[in-house]
Amino acid sequence: MEEYPSIYKGNRWGEAIGEYCSSINQRFEGIAKKYRIPIRIPVSLFKDILSENDLVVVILEHIDYFLKMEGKSSPYGYGAYSISQLKEPLSTMRGDLQKLKGIGRVTEGIVMEILETGRSSYYEKLLRR
């Protein structure tokens, strides 16, 4: 892991370098697996109290987090942010989801599955890793 003074080097906004964030995520993932600590709050605890938009946002954010913990890039956080800014329910936009920034074909499929079933098979697959 980087020395503390080196992780903010050259960033005028005070953001840590990407490698630092990745190393923190990977270290946390290792600890969580070793001690069987849940990385995210299970959907079953909140799915019945969130609006459809909020449920989609939370699941997409969780997917984004899991992928980034594995050192992979992810578009899901950006898609989640776009959805979080909507004033209308996602179900009214079924044919127009890809018009939202950050929502491509794959993300649209995940969103549709969540809207129809309240769950995401891709998210559940990531949870089992």
N, CA, C and O atoms as CSV, one atom per row, in Angstrom:
chain,resi,resn,atom,element,x,y,z
A,1,MET,N,N,0.849,-1.165,0.000
A,1,MET,CA,C,0.000,0.000,0.000
A,1,MET,C,C,0.900,1.235,0.000
A,1,MET,O,O,1.982,1.227,0.588
A,2,GLU,N,N,0.449,2.279,-0.656
A,2,GLU,CA,C,1.199,3.525,-0.784
A,2,GLU,C,C,1.420,4.199,0.572
A,2,GLU,O,O,0.614,4.051,1.490
A,3,GLU,N,N,2.517,4.933,0.680
A,3,GLU,CA,C,2.733,5.797,1.836
A,3,GLU,C,C,1.673,6.890,1.812
A,3,GLU,O,O,1.301,7.362,0.738
A,4,TYR,N,N,1.189,7.292,2.960
A,4,TYR,CA,C,0.100,8.267,3.040
A,4,TYR,C,C,0.364,9.549,2.243
A,4,TYR,O,O,-0.511,9.955,1.480
A,5,PRO,N,N,1.531,10.213,2.378
A,5,PRO,CA,C,1.731,11.462,1.628
A,5,PRO,C,C,1.715,11.272,0.112
A,5,PRO,O,O,1.484,12.232,-0.624
A,6,SER,N,N,1.953,10.063,-0.360
A,6,SER,CA,C,2.014,9.817,-1.803
A,6,SER,C,C,0.659,9.553,-2.441
A,6,SER,O,O,0.543,9.608,-3.665
A,7,ILE,N,N,-0.354,9.272,-1.661
A,7,ILE,CA,C,-1.625,8.870,-2.272
A,7,ILE,C,C,-2.429,10.036,-2.826
A,7,ILE,O,O,-3.355,9.826,-3.609
A,8,TYR,N,N,-2.091,11.263,-2.434
A,8,TYR,CA,C,-2.821,12.434,-2.928
A,8,TYR,C,C,-1.974,13.282,-3.875
A,8,TYR,O,O,-2.382,14.375,-4.266
A,9,LYS,N,N,-0.826,12.790,-4.232
A,9,LYS,CA,C,0.139,13.531,-5.025
A,9,LYS,C,C,-0.451,14.014,-6.353
A,9,LYS,O,O,-1.022,13.233,-7.115
A,10,GLY,N,N,-0.305,15.295,-6.609
A,10,GLY,CA,C,-0.656,15.835,-7.916
A,10,GLY,C,C,-2.138,15.996,-8.197
A,10,GLY,O,O,-2.497,16.375,-9.312
A,11,ASN,N,N,-3.005,15.728,-7.250
A,11,ASN,CA,C,-4.436,15.888,-7.509
A,11,ASN,C,C,-4.919,17.159,-6.834
A,11,ASN,O,O,-4.962,17.250,-5.607
A,12,ARG,N,N,-5.276,18.120,-7.637
A,12,ARG,CA,C,-5.656,19.423,-7.072
A,12,ARG,C,C,-6.962,19.369,-6.289
A,12,ARG,O,O,-7.267,20.279,-5.518
A,13,TRP,N,N,-7.736,18.297,-6.487
A,13,TRP,CA,C,-9.015,18.163,-5.781
A,13,TRP,C,C,-8.880,17.345,-4.503
A,13,TRP,O,O,-9.853,17.187,-3.766
A,14,GLY,N,N,-7.701,16.828,-4.235
A,14,GLY,CA,C,-7.481,16.075,-3.011
A,14,GLY,C,C,-7.971,14.638,-3.057
A,14,GLY,O,O,-8.181,14.019,-2.014
A,15,GLU,N,N,-8.155,14.100,-4.268
A,15,GLU,CA,C,-8.596,12.707,-4.388
A,15,GLU,C,C,-7.396,11.773,-4.328
A,15,GLU,O,O,-6.315,12.098,-4.820
A,16,ALA,N,N,-7.595,10.629,-3.731
A,16,ALA,CA,C,-6.536,9.623,-3.664
A,16,ALA,C,C,-6.328,9.001,-5.038
A,16,ALA,O,O,-7.248,8.947,-5.855
A,17,ILE,N,N,-5.109,8.533,-5.283
A,17,ILE,CA,C,-4.821,7.874,-6.556
A,17,ILE,C,C,-5.615,6.573,-6.644
A,17,ILE,O,O,-5.922,5.955,-5.624
A,18,GLY,N,N,-5.943,6.162,-7.863
A,18,GLY,CA,C,-6.776,4.979,-8.091
A,18,GLY,C,C,-6.215,3.707,-7.491
A,18,GLY,O,O,-6.963,2.875,-6.978
A,19,GLU,N,N,-4.902,3.550,-7.553
A,19,GLU,CA,C,-4.282,2.339,-7.016
A,19,GLU,C,C,-4.530,2.208,-5.516
A,19,GLU,O,O,-4.687,1.101,-5.002
A,20,TYR,N,N,-4.564,3.338,-4.823
A,20,TYR,CA,C,-4.812,3.315,-3.384
A,20,TYR,C,C,-6.216,2.789,-3.099
A,20,TYR,O,O,-6.402,1.917,-2.249
A,21,CYS,N,N,-7.203,3.328,-3.817
A,21,CYS,CA,C,-8.591,2.885,-3.621
A,21,CYS,C,C,-8.734,1.400,-3.925
A,21,CYS,O,O,-9.412,0.675,-3.196
A,22,SER,N,N,-8.099,0.950,-4.996
A,22,SER,CA,C,-8.158,-0.472,-5.355
A,22,SER,C,C,-7.521,-1.338,-4.277
A,22,SER,O,O,-8.052,-2.394,-3.930
A,23,SER,N,N,-6.384,-0.894,-3.747
A,23,SER,CA,C,-5.716,-1.711,-2.727
A,23,SER,C,C,-6.542,-1.780,-1.443
A,23,SER,O,O,-6.569,-2.820,-0.785
A,24,ILE,N,N,-7.213,-0.690,-1.081
A,24,ILE,CA,C,-8.091,-0.700,0.097
A,24,ILE,C,C,-9.250,-1.672,-0.130
A,24,ILE,O,O,-9.578,-2.468,0.749
A,25,ASN,N,N,-9.869,-1.603,-1.315
A,25,ASN,CA,C,-10.985,-2.501,-1.632
A,25,ASN,C,C,-10.550,-3.957,-1.584
A,25,ASN,O,O,-11.255,-4.796,-1.023
A,26,GLN,N,N,-9.395,-4.267,-2.167
A,26,GLN,CA,C,-8.923,-5.649,-2.190
A,26,GLN,C,C,-8.578,-6.143,-0.787
A,26,GLN,O,O,-8.834,-7.300,-0.454
A,27,ARG,N,N,-8.003,-5.274,0.029
A,27,ARG,CA,C,-7.675,-5.666,1.397
A,27,ARG,C,C,-8.953,-5.945,2.196
A,27,ARG,O,O,-9.039,-6.935,2.922
A,28,PHE,N,N,-9.941,-5.056,2.052
A,28,PHE,CA,C,-11.213,-5.246,2.747
A,28,PHE,C,C,-11.890,-6.535,2.289
A,28,PHE,O,O,-12.434,-7.275,3.109
A,29,GLU,N,N,-11.858,-6.806,0.980
A,29,GLU,CA,C,-12.473,-8.029,0.467
A,29,GLU,C,C,-11.820,-9.263,1.091
A,29,GLU,O,O,-12.512,-10.211,1.462
A,30,GLY,N,N,-10.505,-9.252,1.206
A,30,GLY,CA,C,-9.802,-10.378,1.818
A,30,GLY,C,C,-10.195,-10.589,3.273
A,30,GLY,O,O,-10.403,-11.721,3.708
A,31,ILE,N,N,-10.296,-9.505,4.017
A,31,ILE,CA,C,-10.705,-9.585,5.428
A,31,ILE,C,C,-12.142,-10.089,5.538
A,31,ILE,O,O,-12.447,-10.946,6.367
A,32,ALA,N,N,-13.017,-9.550,4.696
A,32,ALA,CA,C,-14.432,-9.946,4.732
A,32,ALA,C,C,-14.594,-11.430,4.431
A,32,ALA,O,O,-15.381,-12.118,5.081
A,33,LYS,N,N,-13.847,-11.925,3.442
A,33,LYS,CA,C,-13.936,-13.353,3.111
A,33,LYS,C,C,-13.384,-14.209,4.248
A,33,LYS,O,O,-13.988,-15.213,4.627
A,34,LYS,N,N,-12.241,-13.810,4.785
A,34,LYS,CA,C,-11.601,-14.587,5.849
A,34,LYS,C,C,-12.510,-14.728,7.066
A,34,LYS,O,O,-12.611,-15.809,7.647
A,35,TYR,N,N,-13.168,-13.644,7.450
A,35,TYR,CA,C,-13.998,-13.650,8.650
A,35,TYR,C,C,-15.494,-13.747,8.351
A,35,TYR,O,O,-16.326,-13.597,9.246
A,36,ARG,N,N,-15.824,-13.997,7.093
A,36,ARG,CA,C,-17.217,-14.149,6.640
A,36,ARG,C,C,-18.101,-12.968,7.045
A,36,ARG,O,O,-19.203,-13.140,7.566
A,37,ILE,N,N,-17.590,-11.785,6.794
A,37,ILE,CA,C,-18.326,-10.552,7.067
A,37,ILE,C,C,-19.083,-10.173,5.800
A,37,ILE,O,O,-18.478,-10.121,4.729
A,38,PRO,N,N,-20.375,-9.910,5.883
A,38,PRO,CA,C,-21.096,-9.472,4.681
A,38,PRO,C,C,-20.520,-8.147,4.181
A,38,PRO,O,O,-20.278,-7.228,4.965
A,39,ILE,N,N,-20.309,-8.063,2.892
A,39,ILE,CA,C,-19.741,-6.857,2.307
A,39,ILE,C,C,-20.812,-5.788,2.143
A,39,ILE,O,O,-20.514,-4.596,2.217
A,40,ARG,N,N,-22.021,-6.193,1.927
A,40,ARG,CA,C,-23.140,-5.271,1.749
A,40,ARG,C,C,-24.342,-5.778,2.541
A,40,ARG,O,O,-24.453,-6.971,2.822
A,41,ILE,N,N,-25.234,-4.867,2.894
A,41,ILE,CA,C,-26.461,-5.240,3.594
A,41,ILE,C,C,-27.315,-6.069,2.642
A,41,ILE,O,O,-27.522,-5.653,1.502
A,42,PRO,N,N,-27.816,-7.223,3.067
A,42,PRO,CA,C,-28.636,-8.067,2.181
A,42,PRO,C,C,-29.897,-7.342,1.701
A,42,PRO,O,O,-30.559,-6.647,2.472
A,43,VAL,N,N,-30.213,-7.514,0.430
A,43,VAL,CA,C,-31.376,-6.866,-0.187
A,43,VAL,C,C,-32.663,-7.217,0.549
A,43,VAL,O,O,-33.568,-6.387,0.638
A,44,SER,N,N,-32.755,-8.422,1.073
A,44,SER,CA,C,-33.984,-8.841,1.750
A,44,SER,C,C,-34.345,-7.927,2.921
A,44,SER,O,O,-35.509,-7.870,3.319
A,45,LEU,N,N,-33.371,-7.217,3.473
A,45,LEU,CA,C,-33.642,-6.333,4.603
A,45,LEU,C,C,-34.269,-5.001,4.200
A,45,LEU,O,O,-34.885,-4.329,5.026
A,46,PHE,N,N,-34.114,-4.621,2.939
A,46,PHE,CA,C,-34.626,-3.308,2.558
A,46,PHE,C,C,-35.496,-3.282,1.310
A,46,PHE,O,O,-36.051,-2.237,0.972
A,47,LYS,N,N,-35.625,-4.408,0.621
A,47,LYS,CA,C,-36.329,-4.357,-0.664
A,47,LYS,C,C,-37.806,-3.983,-0.545
A,47,LYS,O,O,-38.369,-3.419,-1.483
A,48,ASP,N,N,-38.437,-4.279,0.570
A,48,ASP,CA,C,-39.858,-3.966,0.726
A,48,ASP,C,C,-40.120,-2.544,1.215
A,48,ASP,O,O,-41.274,-2.123,1.294
A,49,ILE,N,N,-39.068,-1.802,1.541
A,49,ILE,CA,C,-39.278,-0.442,2.046
A,49,ILE,C,C,-38.780,0.636,1.081
A,49,ILE,O,O,-38.948,1.827,1.344
A,50,LEU,N,N,-38.170,0.228,-0.027
A,50,LEU,CA,C,-37.654,1.194,-0.994
A,50,LEU,C,C,-38.592,1.346,-2.182
A,50,LEU,O,O,-39.309,0.413,-2.542
A,51,SER,N,N,-38.581,2.517,-2.780
A,51,SER,CA,C,-39.309,2.712,-4.038
A,51,SER,C,C,-38.606,1.893,-5.115
A,51,SER,O,O,-37.475,1.450,-4.915
A,52,GLU,N,N,-39.262,1.687,-6.252
A,52,GLU,CA,C,-38.633,0.891,-7.318
A,52,GLU,C,C,-37.341,1.553,-7.784
A,52,GLU,O,O,-36.357,0.857,-8.036
A,53,ASN,N,N,-37.318,2.867,-7.904
A,53,ASN,CA,C,-36.097,3.553,-8.335
A,53,ASN,C,C,-34.972,3.343,-7.324
A,53,ASN,O,O,-33.841,3.033,-7.698
A,54,ASP,N,N,-35.290,3.512,-6.047
A,54,ASP,CA,C,-34.263,3.358,-5.015
A,54,ASP,C,C,-33.735,1.931,-4.944
A,54,ASP,O,O,-32.540,1.726,-4.734
A,55,LEU,N,N,-34.603,0.948,-5.116
A,55,LEU,CA,C,-34.159,-0.448,-5.117
A,55,LEU,C,C,-33.183,-0.693,-6.262
A,55,LEU,O,O,-32.140,-1.320,-6.071
A,56,VAL,N,N,-33.517,-0.203,-7.444
A,56,VAL,CA,C,-32.626,-0.356,-8.600
A,56,VAL,C,C,-31.295,0.343,-8.327
A,56,VAL,O,O,-30.234,-0.215,-8.604
A,57,VAL,N,N,-31.347,1.545,-7.793
A,57,VAL,CA,C,-30.125,2.300,-7.497
A,57,VAL,C,C,-29.240,1.532,-6.519
A,57,VAL,O,O,-28.036,1.409,-6.745
A,58,VAL,N,N,-29.813,1.017,-5.446
A,58,VAL,CA,C,-29.023,0.304,-4.435
A,58,VAL,C,C,-28.392,-0.954,-5.031
A,58,VAL,O,O,-27.212,-1.218,-4.797
A,59,ILE,N,N,-29.149,-1.724,-5.786
A,59,ILE,CA,C,-28.589,-2.948,-6.372
A,59,ILE,C,C,-27.493,-2.614,-7.378
A,59,ILE,O,O,-26.456,-3.275,-7.394
A,60,LEU,N,N,-27.702,-1.603,-8.215
A,60,LEU,CA,C,-26.653,-1.206,-9.167
A,60,LEU,C,C,-25.409,-0.711,-8.431
A,60,LEU,O,O,-24.289,-1.009,-8.848
A,61,GLU,N,N,-25.589,0.032,-7.355
A,61,GLU,CA,C,-24.444,0.493,-6.558
A,61,GLU,C,C,-23.704,-0.691,-5.938
A,61,GLU,O,O,-22.474,-0.691,-5.887
A,62,HIS,N,N,-24.430,-1.689,-5.472
A,62,HIS,CA,C,-23.791,-2.880,-4.905
A,62,HIS,C,C,-22.996,-3.614,-5.987
A,62,HIS,O,O,-21.860,-4.025,-5.749
A,63,ILE,N,N,-23.581,-3.778,-7.162
A,63,ILE,CA,C,-22.867,-4.426,-8.270
A,63,ILE,C,C,-21.594,-3.652,-8.576
A,63,ILE,O,O,-20.527,-4.245,-8.735
A,64,ASP,N,N,-21.702,-2.328,-8.659
A,64,ASP,CA,C,-20.554,-1.460,-8.928
A,64,ASP,C,C,-19.464,-1.687,-7.878
A,64,ASP,O,O,-18.286,-1.812,-8.215
A,65,TYR,N,N,-19.856,-1.739,-6.633
A,65,TYR,CA,C,-18.909,-1.922,-5.537
A,65,TYR,C,C,-18.205,-3.276,-5.630
A,65,TYR,O,O,-16.984,-3.354,-5.495
A,66,PHE,N,N,-18.967,-4.331,-5.859
A,66,PHE,CA,C,-18.363,-5.664,-5.959
A,66,PHE,C,C,-17.346,-5.730,-7.093
A,66,PHE,O,O,-16.255,-6.274,-6.920
A,67,LEU,N,N,-17.696,-5.186,-8.240
A,67,LEU,CA,C,-16.776,-5.224,-9.378
A,67,LEU,C,C,-15.514,-4.416,-9.091
A,67,LEU,O,O,-14.411,-4.848,-9.428
A,68,LYS,N,N,-15.667,-3.265,-8.479
A,68,LYS,CA,C,-14.495,-2.443,-8.155
A,68,LYS,C,C,-13.629,-3.108,-7.096
A,68,LYS,O,O,-12.410,-2.940,-7.102
A,69,MET,N,N,-14.240,-3.860,-6.190
A,69,MET,CA,C,-13.451,-4.599,-5.199
A,69,MET,C,C,-12.575,-5.646,-5.867
A,69,MET,O,O,-11.504,-5.987,-5.364
A,70,GLU,N,N,-13.034,-6.152,-6.996
A,70,GLU,CA,C,-12.254,-7.142,-7.737
A,70,GLU,C,C,-11.246,-6.475,-8.668
A,70,GLU,O,O,-10.553,-7.154,-9.426
A,71,GLY,N,N,-11.165,-5.148,-8.611
A,71,GLY,CA,C,-10.231,-4.422,-9.464
A,71,GLY,C,C,-10.731,-4.204,-10.875
A,71,GLY,O,O,-9.955,-3.834,-11.757
A,72,LYS,N,N,-12.015,-4.427,-11.104
A,72,LYS,CA,C,-12.594,-4.261,-12.440
A,72,LYS,C,C,-13.254,-2.891,-12.562
A,72,LYS,O,O,-13.652,-2.286,-11.566
A,73,SER,N,N,-13.360,-2.418,-13.794
A,73,SER,CA,C,-14.095,-1.168,-14.002
A,73,SER,C,C,-15.584,-1.499,-14.080
A,73,SER,O,O,-15.970,-2.635,-14.355
A,74,SER,N,N,-16.406,-0.488,-13.835
A,74,SER,CA,C,-17.844,-0.732,-13.798
A,74,SER,C,C,-18.617,0.513,-14.216
A,74,SER,O,O,-18.311,1.616,-13.765
A,75,PRO,N,N,-19.618,0.338,-15.079
A,75,PRO,CA,C,-20.480,1.458,-15.456
A,75,PRO,C,C,-21.694,1.591,-14.536
A,75,PRO,O,O,-22.464,2.543,-14.661
A,76,TYR,N,N,-21.866,0.650,-13.623
A,76,TYR,CA,C,-23.114,0.570,-12.866
A,76,TYR,C,C,-23.316,1.728,-11.888
A,76,TYR,O,O,-24.451,2.136,-11.646
A,77,GLY,N,N,-22.244,2.254,-11.332
A,77,GLY,CA,C,-22.369,3.394,-10.425
A,77,GLY,C,C,-22.894,4.628,-11.144
A,77,GLY,O,O,-23.711,5.373,-10.602
A,78,TYR,N,N,-22.422,4.838,-12.361
A,78,TYR,CA,C,-22.880,5.988,-13.146
A,78,TYR,C,C,-24.349,5.825,-13.519
A,78,TYR,O,O,-25.123,6.780,-13.458
A,79,GLY,N,N,-24.724,4.618,-13.901
A,79,GLY,CA,C,-26.130,4.341,-14.204
A,79,GLY,C,C,-27.009,4.540,-12.979
A,79,GLY,O,O,-28.109,5.085,-13.077
A,80,ALA,N,N,-26.519,4.096,-11.825
A,80,ALA,CA,C,-27.273,4.266,-10.577
A,80,ALA,C,C,-27.473,5.745,-10.271
A,80,ALA,O,O,-28.551,6.162,-9.847
A,81,TYR,N,N,-26.427,6.530,-10.489
A,81,TYR,CA,C,-26.545,7.969,-10.238
A,81,TYR,C,C,-27.594,8.592,-11.160
A,81,TYR,O,O,-28.419,9.389,-10.713
A,82,SER,N,N,-27.563,8.235,-12.431
A,82,SER,CA,C,-28.549,8.780,-13.382
A,82,SER,C,C,-29.971,8.449,-12.944
A,82,SER,O,O,-30.859,9.300,-12.999
A,83,ILE,N,N,-30.179,7.228,-12.517
A,83,ILE,CA,C,-31.516,6.809,-12.068
A,83,ILE,C,C,-31.903,7.558,-10.792
A,83,ILE,O,O,-33.066,7.920,-10.613
A,84,SER,N,N,-30.943,7.788,-9.917
A,84,SER,CA,C,-31.248,8.479,-8.653
A,84,SER,C,C,-31.722,9.917,-8.874
A,84,SER,O,O,-32.353,10.505,-7.996
A,85,GLN,N,N,-31.424,10.471,-10.025
A,85,GLN,CA,C,-31.816,11.849,-10.323
A,85,GLN,C,C,-33.204,11.955,-10.952
A,85,GLN,O,O,-33.725,13.056,-11.132
A,86,LEU,N,N,-33.800,10.809,-11.285
A,86,LEU,CA,C,-35.120,10.821,-11.931
A,86,LEU,C,C,-36.209,11.262,-10.961
A,86,LEU,O,O,-36.147,10.985,-9.763
A,87,LYS,N,N,-37.189,11.941,-11.496
A,87,LYS,CA,C,-38.353,12.355,-10.697
A,87,LYS,C,C,-39.522,11.382,-10.877
A,87,LYS,O,O,-40.396,11.292,-10.015
A,88,GLU,N,N,-39.533,10.654,-12.002
A,88,GLU,CA,C,-40.625,9.720,-12.278
A,88,GLU,C,C,-40.169,8.276,-12.030
A,88,GLU,O,O,-38.972,7.990,-12.046
A,89,PRO,N,N,-41.121,7.372,-11.804
A,89,PRO,CA,C,-40.772,5.961,-11.606
A,89,PRO,C,C,-40.145,5.357,-12.869
A,89,PRO,O,O,-40.546,5.677,-13.988
A,90,LEU,N,N,-39.169,4.493,-12.671
A,90,LEU,CA,C,-38.517,3.820,-13.798
A,90,LEU,C,C,-39.501,3.035,-14.654
A,90,LEU,O,O,-39.335,2.939,-15.870
A,91,SER,N,N,-40.510,2.482,-14.028
A,91,SER,CA,C,-41.470,1.657,-14.779
A,91,SER,C,C,-42.181,2.453,-15.868
A,91,SER,O,O,-42.724,1.860,-16.800
A,92,THR,N,N,-42.190,3.777,-15.773
A,92,THR,CA,C,-42.818,4.591,-16.821
A,92,THR,C,C,-41.875,4.820,-17.993
A,92,THR,O,O,-42.273,5.394,-19.007
A,93,MET,N,N,-40.627,4.375,-17.864
A,93,MET,CA,C,-39.617,4.601,-18.902
A,93,MET,C,C,-39.149,3.307,-19.554
A,93,MET,O,O,-38.086,3.284,-20.174
A,94,ARG,N,N,-39.900,2.260,-19.431
A,94,ARG,CA,C,-39.442,0.927,-19.864
A,94,ARG,C,C,-38.784,0.891,-21.239
A,94,ARG,O,O,-37.757,0.231,-21.391
A,95,GLY,N,N,-39.311,1.551,-22.216
A,95,GLY,CA,C,-38.705,1.510,-23.551
A,95,GLY,C,C,-37.613,2.533,-23.766
A,95,GLY,O,O,-36.954,2.530,-24.805
A,96,ASP,N,N,-37.413,3.410,-22.796
A,96,ASP,CA,C,-36.482,4.524,-22.966
A,96,ASP,C,C,-35.301,4.501,-22.000
A,96,ASP,O,O,-34.607,5.509,-21.860
A,97,LEU,N,N,-35.062,3.395,-21.342
A,97,LEU,CA,C,-34.010,3.352,-20.323
A,97,LEU,C,C,-32.629,3.679,-20.881
A,97,LEU,O,O,-31.822,4.315,-20.203
A,98,GLN,N,N,-32.349,3.248,-22.120
A,98,GLN,CA,C,-31.026,3.487,-22.688
A,98,GLN,C,C,-30.799,4.959,-23.034
A,98,GLN,O,O,-29.686,5.342,-23.395
A,99,LYS,N,N,-31.822,5.770,-22.930
A,99,LYS,CA,C,-31.646,7.213,-23.137
A,99,LYS,C,C,-30.982,7.867,-21.926
A,99,LYS,O,O,-30.474,8.985,-22.015
A,100,LEU,N,N,-30.990,7.163,-20.801
A,100,LEU,CA,C,-30.345,7.683,-19.593
A,100,LEU,C,C,-28.836,7.494,-19.695
A,100,LEU,O,O,-28.369,6.470,-20.195
A,101,LYS,N,N,-28.077,8.469,-19.225
A,101,LYS,CA,C,-26.617,8.349,-19.221
A,101,LYS,C,C,-26.208,7.198,-18.311
A,101,LYS,O,O,-26.702,7.065,-17.192
A,102,GLY,N,N,-25.298,6.370,-18.814
A,102,GLY,CA,C,-24.799,5.257,-18.021
A,102,GLY,C,C,-25.626,3.988,-18.115
A,102,GLY,O,O,-25.294,2.988,-17.478
A,103,ILE,N,N,-26.702,4.009,-18.902
A,103,ILE,CA,C,-27.546,2.816,-19.056
A,103,ILE,C,C,-27.390,2.289,-20.477
A,103,ILE,O,O,-27.918,2.858,-21.432
A,104,GLY,N,N,-26.658,1.195,-20.592
A,104,GLY,CA,C,-26.510,0.523,-21.875
A,104,GLY,C,C,-27.416,-0.696,-21.927
A,104,GLY,O,O,-28.296,-0.868,-21.083
A,105,ARG,N,N,-27.194,-1.529,-22.914
A,105,ARG,CA,C,-28.036,-2.709,-23.118
A,105,ARG,C,C,-27.990,-3.660,-21.920
A,105,ARG,O,O,-29.033,-4.128,-21.463
A,106,VAL,N,N,-26.794,-3.947,-21.410
A,106,VAL,CA,C,-26.653,-4.894,-20.298
A,106,VAL,C,C,-27.277,-4.327,-19.024
A,106,VAL,O,O,-28.012,-5.021,-18.322
A,107,THR,N,N,-26.980,-3.075,-18.735
A,107,THR,CA,C,-27.543,-2.445,-17.536
A,107,THR,C,C,-29.056,-2.364,-17.641
A,107,THR,O,O,-29.761,-2.565,-16.652
A,108,GLU,N,N,-29.557,-2.071,-18.829
A,108,GLU,CA,C,-31.009,-2.031,-19.027
A,108,GLU,C,C,-31.628,-3.390,-18.696
A,108,GLU,O,O,-32.690,-3.455,-18.077
A,109,GLY,N,N,-30.972,-4.465,-19.105
A,109,GLY,CA,C,-31.475,-5.801,-18.796
A,109,GLY,C,C,-31.536,-6.058,-17.298
A,109,GLY,O,O,-32.495,-6.647,-16.798
A,110,ILE,N,N,-30.507,-5.614,-16.585
A,110,ILE,CA,C,-30.493,-5.776,-15.130
A,110,ILE,C,C,-31.612,-4.955,-14.500
A,110,ILE,O,O,-32.317,-5.435,-13.612
A,111,VAL,N,N,-31.772,-3.717,-14.961
A,111,VAL,CA,C,-32.830,-2.841,-14.436
A,111,VAL,C,C,-34.203,-3.462,-14.681
A,111,VAL,O,O,-35.047,-3.474,-13.785
A,112,MET,N,N,-34.428,-3.969,-15.873
A,112,MET,CA,C,-35.727,-4.578,-16.196
A,112,MET,C,C,-35.994,-5.788,-15.303
A,112,MET,O,O,-37.114,-5.976,-14.827
A,113,GLU,N,N,-34.970,-6.605,-15.078
A,113,GLU,CA,C,-35.144,-7.770,-14.206
A,113,GLU,C,C,-35.517,-7.334,-12.786
A,113,GLU,O,O,-36.385,-7.940,-12.158
A,114,ILE,N,N,-34.866,-6.290,-12.285
A,114,ILE,CA,C,-35.185,-5.795,-10.939
A,114,ILE,C,C,-36.614,-5.267,-10.896
A,114,ILE,O,O,-37.343,-5.536,-9.941
A,115,LEU,N,N,-37.019,-4.522,-11.915
A,115,LEU,CA,C,-38.383,-3.978,-11.947
A,115,LEU,C,C,-39.434,-5.085,-11.997
A,115,LEU,O,O,-40.496,-4.972,-11.386
A,116,GLU,N,N,-39.127,-6.158,-12.732
A,116,GLU,CA,C,-40.099,-7.245,-12.902
A,116,GLU,C,C,-40.117,-8.223,-11.732
A,116,GLU,O,O,-41.171,-8.762,-11.392
A,117,THR,N,N,-38.950,-8.458,-11.107
A,117,THR,CA,C,-38.866,-9.511,-10.087
A,117,THR,C,C,-38.456,-9.012,-8.699
A,117,THR,O,O,-38.622,-9.724,-7.709
A,118,GLY,N,N,-37.923,-7.795,-8.628
A,118,GLY,CA,C,-37.422,-7.290,-7.356
A,118,GLY,C,C,-36.046,-7.817,-7.004
A,118,GLY,O,O,-35.579,-7.644,-5.878
A,119,ARG,N,N,-35.390,-8.463,-7.967
A,119,ARG,CA,C,-34.060,-9.028,-7.730
A,119,ARG,C,C,-33.236,-9.005,-9.012
A,119,ARG,O,O,-33.756,-8.714,-10.089
A,120,SER,N,N,-31.959,-9.312,-8.889
A,120,SER,CA,C,-31.062,-9.383,-10.036
A,120,SER,C,C,-30.237,-10.657,-9.937
A,120,SER,O,O,-29.521,-10.861,-8.957
A,121,SER,N,N,-30.333,-11.508,-10.937
A,121,SER,CA,C,-29.561,-12.753,-10.914
A,121,SER,C,C,-28.059,-12.466,-10.987
A,121,SER,O,O,-27.265,-13.193,-10.390
A,122,TYR,N,N,-27.664,-11.420,-11.709
A,122,TYR,CA,C,-26.249,-11.060,-11.790
A,122,TYR,C,C,-25.732,-10.629,-10.412
A,122,TYR,O,O,-24.647,-11.035,-9.996
A,123,TYR,N,N,-26.496,-9.825,-9.725
A,123,TYR,CA,C,-26.127,-9.384,-8.375
A,123,TYR,C,C,-26.018,-10.587,-7.437
A,123,TYR,O,O,-25.069,-10.683,-6.658
A,124,GLU,N,N,-26.974,-11.493,-7.507
A,124,GLU,CA,C,-26.947,-12.680,-6.650
A,124,GLU,C,C,-25.743,-13.559,-6.961
A,124,GLU,O,O,-25.178,-14.180,-6.061
A,125,LYS,N,N,-25.348,-13.616,-8.230
A,125,LYS,CA,C,-24.150,-14.365,-8.620
A,125,LYS,C,C,-22.906,-13.732,-7.986
A,125,LYS,O,O,-22.029,-14.439,-7.491
A,126,LEU,N,N,-22.838,-12.403,-8.004
A,126,LEU,CA,C,-21.701,-11.716,-7.383
A,126,LEU,C,C,-21.659,-11.961,-5.875
A,126,LEU,O,O,-20.579,-12.081,-5.295
A,127,LEU,N,N,-22.817,-12.034,-5.245
A,127,LEU,CA,C,-22.881,-12.288,-3.801
A,127,LEU,C,C,-22.318,-13.661,-3.437
A,127,LEU,O,O,-21.764,-13.835,-2.351
A,128,ARG,N,N,-22.454,-14.627,-4.326
A,128,ARG,CA,C,-22.010,-16.005,-4.044
A,128,ARG,C,C,-20.512,-16.195,-4.232
A,128,ARG,O,O,-19.977,-17.233,-3.843
A,129,ARG,N,N,-19.837,-15.243,-4.806
A,129,ARG,CA,C,-18.393,-15.401,-5.052
A,129,ARG,C,C,-17.609,-15.447,-3.779
A,129,ARG,O,O,-16.385,-15.576,-3.812
